[in-house]
């Protein structure tokens, strides 16, 4: 492919792209094909020489496909699969008081993060704990009344007071 057709191809992709990051990469190659020095391209785009050279190398190696943005998978989870399964069982089958938290009837992200640090030695922010719950297919809702921990006699008295029609007898 000659330089003129490569320039036309890049210009066409520049016109069609809506992605700012891809636009920057295409613009880098466009300027490079127009024989603009790497240092000048870097200054124009507010990028390092190294970044510009990385884009050029990727283009030389694989053409436009080399410029495609590959998204990072993110930091790997610090808990093993077994630890996540164990944590999920604790959260779904026990209340915080069962595992040593004082007078707590519902799991909160803060308590989950404290439990992870205490049991597994990893510190999680509230956002990190939230993301972990999401990866474990667990949703977070604001805690409400916990029926399992309620006193059956008080429940019956409440029902009789609020719903006298349901009173046995």
N, C-alpha and C positions, 0 to 999 in steps of 0.2 A: 504494500500500500504506500503510495507516495505521500509526501508531507501535506500537500494541498487537500487531498481527499481525507486524510486524517483530521486536518483542521476543520473541514466541513462537517465531518461526522461528530467531532467534539462540540462544535457550535450547535448542531441539531440537538444533541443531548442536553446542552446547557439550556436551550430554549424550552425543552420539555420537562426538565426536572423541577420538582417542588421541594426537594430535600436540600436544606441549606448546606449540610455537610457534603453531600454529593456535588452540589454546585461548586463548592470550594475546591474539591478535588479535580473536577472537570476544568475549572478555571486555571488551576495550577498547570495542568497538562496543556491547555490551550496556550498559555503564556510561554511555556517551555518549547512548544512546537513553533512558536513565533520567534524563537531564539533569544528570549529574555533570560538574562543570567539568573541562576538559582538564588543568589543572595538578594537580588532585586525582587524576585517573586516572593521570597520569604518576607521581606520588608513590606511589600504591597498587601500581603494577606495576613500580616501579623502572626506569622508562624515561624518556627525555627528552620534553619537550613536542612536539618536532619529530617524534619517532617516532609518538607518539599521533596527531598531526595527519595524518601520512602514512597511517596505517591508516584514519582517518576519511575522508580524501579518496579513498582507493581504494574504500572502501565506497560513498561517494556516487556515484562515477563508474560502478562496475561491479557493485555489490551484493556478494553473497558471493563471486562469482568473483574480484572485485578483491582479496579477502583471501588467495586461494590463494598458497601459497608457491612462488615460482619459484626453482629452485636455480641458483646461479651456476655457469657452466661451468668456473670455475677460471682460473688465470692461463694465458695462452697460452704455448705452447712457444717458447723463445728460438731454437731451431735451426730453420732452414727445412726444407722437405721434402727438398730436395736434400742438405742437410747430414746429416739423419737417415739418408737412404739410404746416403750415403757412410760414415757411422759404422757402420751395420749391416754393410756390406760389409767394413770393416776388422775388426770384431769377429768376424765369422763366418769370414773367410778368412785372417786373420793372427794371430800370437801377439803379445803386447806387446813382445817383444824385436825383432820386425820393424819396429816403429814407434818405436824408440828408448828403450824402458824396459829397464833392466838385468836380465838373467837372470830374466825372468818368463815362465812358460810358459802361464799361464792368465789370463784377464781377470777382474778383480775390480771391484766397484763403485768402489773407490778409484782404481784405475788408469783406469777409464772416465772418471771425473770429472776426473782429471788430464789425460787425453788431450783431453777436450772443452775444458778451459781452455786448453791449449797450442795446439790446432788452431783453435778457434773463438772463444776469448776470453771464454767464459761460465763462471762458477763455479757448480758444482752441488754440493749436499750429497750425502751417501750416499743419503739418502731421495729427493732429487730425481733422482739418477741411477737409482735403483730405479724410480721412477715413469716416467721417460723410457723405460727398457727395457720396462716394462709397456705403455706406449703404442705402442711399436714392435713389439709382439707377440713379445718376446724374454723367455724365462724365465731366472731366475738359479738355478743349482744350485751346490752346493759343488764346487770344482774337484777333479777326480780325475786319474788317470794320463792323460797326453796321448800317444796312440799316434803321431801324426804327427811328433812331435819326438823320438821314441825312436830309439836306435841299433839297426839291424836285427840286428847280430851279438850284442849283449847280449840282445836279445829271444829269439833262437834259443837262446842259452846258458841263459837262464831257463826256456824251455819244455822243453829237454832235461833240466834238473836237476829240475824239478817234475813233469814228465810223461815219465818214461823210456820208457813204452810207445810214445809218439809219435816216438821217436828214429828217424831215418832209418837204413837200413842193412840 
